[in-house]
C-alpha cells in the first residue's frame, strides 16, 4: 500500500513540473489539460485526456529539442555555433534568440555569484569584426537588460581586453563578454565569458547554458526589440593599449630614449583582418617601431586573405615573406580575437606550436629559474628536454587551453611555482598577467627580450634562443568522425577512448604504456589529475608512450582525445624514428579499432588513407 502512495506522489510531482514548464507556452497546454487525484491507497491512475496525448508528446519532444539546441552550443568554456547560412550540412543554431537567452542567464549568474552588494551589475561586451556581430550584439544587450544589468559597448575589441576591462581603472566592470569564434570561418560566432577571477570554467558555462536552455525552450523565438537601458559606448582599447605600452617602456628602461624603446626596430604585424590591428598603430608605432610591411590590419569579418590563426600555414607564409622582403627584426601573427599569437624571427623562421612554447619557456626561465611550465600533452619529448635542460620542470596536462591554465593556477595554490602555462595551439598565459591567455602580452614579452638582447650587444635575433630545440622526426594528426546522432556523439566518444585505456592497461598493445609524469613532483600521474580535488573532465583523453618491443626504448607517443568542438576523435602521434607514425597507425587501426569493435561507430577512412598513402 505504501508503495502505491509513493508512486502516485512521484507521478504528481513529475506532471506538475511539466505543467509549470508548459504553462508559459501560449495556446499549447491549458490549465485543465491534466487531471490530478489525491494521493491515497484508493487513488485512480493519473489520466491524460486521450485527445491530447499526441499533442502532449509533440510538445515534449519539441521542448527537449529546443533545450538540446542551446546545450549543444557549449564548447568547453565557450559558446560557439553557426551564425550565418553558408556551411554545407550545417544549419544556423547561434540565433539572436539563443544569444539573448544565454546573455540573460550569464547576467543572472553574475548577479548571483559575483555581486558584492554595490548595486547594479555592470557588464562589458567586445566583439571581433565578424559580419554577424552587429545583430548578435543587439541580442546580448537585450539579454543583459532582461537580467537587470547595465551594459557597456566596447565595439571592436580583443578577448584579453575584455577580461582586463574588469580590472583596469576607471572601468572595473563586474564581468565581460567577448563575441568571437576565434579562427573559425566567418559563418561562425560565439561568446567567451569573464569575471574579475578570469575566464569561466566549463562547468560554469554548462550551468549558464542549462539556465538559457529553459528560457529558450519556454519562449517564443524572437529577440526583445525594446532595450530599456541602452548600452553605453566606451573606448577601452585605448586604455588597454596604453597599459601595454607602459609595460614595454618600464621593463626595457631604455638608457637613451625611454619613451620610444622600439626605435631602430622593424616589426611586421599580420592581423589577418581581425581585431589585432590596434597593436600596430596604438602600441608599436607610438613606441617608435617601424611597422612598414604590416599585413591585413583593417578589420574585415569575411577574412578575405587567410584564416586569422597563427597555426595556419598561409598566415605564416605571408608573414614570413613580409619579414624577409622588408628585412624586419620580427613578424607577428595574431588570431581573430588576439588571445593567441605566433612570431617569425629575423631569418624568416616561423615560431609557433612547440617552438613558441620553447621560446616563452626560455624567456620565463631566465626571469624565474626553476619554475614549472604547464603544457598540454601533445608536446614533444624534445620540448621536455629543452625545459629541463634550462632548469625548469615540465608538467604535461590535458588538452584544452582552459585546462592548461587552470592547472597552473592550481599548482601555484599548492605552492609549486608555475609562471608559464601554454597549449600548442598558441594559447599562453603567464602568472604575472593574471593567468590570462593574451596573445598581445606574449608578443610584448618577446619584444622586450629582443630589445634587451640588442642592448646587451647581440644581433642574433629572437630565434637564437631555441636553436637547440630538438624537433620530432615525424608528427601526424588523424581524425575519427563519430557515426551517430549529435546527441549521442559525446557518449560514443567516451566509450571509444575508455576502451582504448582499458586495452592499454590490459597489455593488449605490446610496447604501449599509459603516460604519466614519470618521476612526478606534482601528483602521481598528473595527466589524469589524481589530486584530492580533481578538475571536472570536459573531454576524455589519454597519452601513451610507445617503445620498441626488443630494446624497450621509447621512440614515440600517441594521444587520443575527444574533440570539444566537433563530433569526432583526434589522434596525435609523434615519432623520433623514420616510419614510426605509420607503424603506430597500423597497430592502432588493426589491433585496437578493428579488434575492439569500436570501428563499428567510427569512420576510420582517415587512417586507411594515411596507411595507403605511406605504403
Buried (B, 14 or more C-beta within 10 A) or exposed (E): EEEEEEBBEEBBEEBEEBBEBBBEBEEBBEEEBBEBBEBEEEBEEBEEEEEBEEEBEEBEEEBEEBBBBBBBBBBBBBBBBBBBEEEEEEEBBBBBBBBBBBBBBBBBBBBEEBEEEEEEBBBBBBBBBBBBBEBBBBBBBBBBBBBBBBBBBBBBBBBBBBBBBBBBEEBEBBBBBBBBBBBBBBBBBBBBBBBBBBBBBBEBBBBBBBBBBBBBBBBEEEBBEEBEEEBEEBEBBEBBBBBBBEBBBEBBEBEEBEEBBBBEBBBBBBBBBBBBBBBBBBBBBBBBBBBEBBBBBEBBBEBEBBBBBBBBEEBBEBBBBBBBEBEBBBBBBBBBBBBBBBBBBBEBBBBBBBBBBBBBBBBBBEEBEEBBBBBBBBBBBBBBBBBEEBEBBBBBBBBBBBBBBBBBBBBBEEEBEBBBBBBBBBBBBBBBBBBBBBBBBBBBBBBBBBBBBBBEEEEEBBBBBBEEBBBBBBBBEBBBBBBBEEEBBBEBBBBBBEBBBEBBEEEEBEBBBBBBBEEBEBBEBBBBBEBEEEBEBBBBBBBBBBBBEEEEEBBBBBBBBBBBEEBBBBBBBBBBBEEBBBBBBBBBBEBBBEEBEBBEBBBBEBBEEBBEEEE
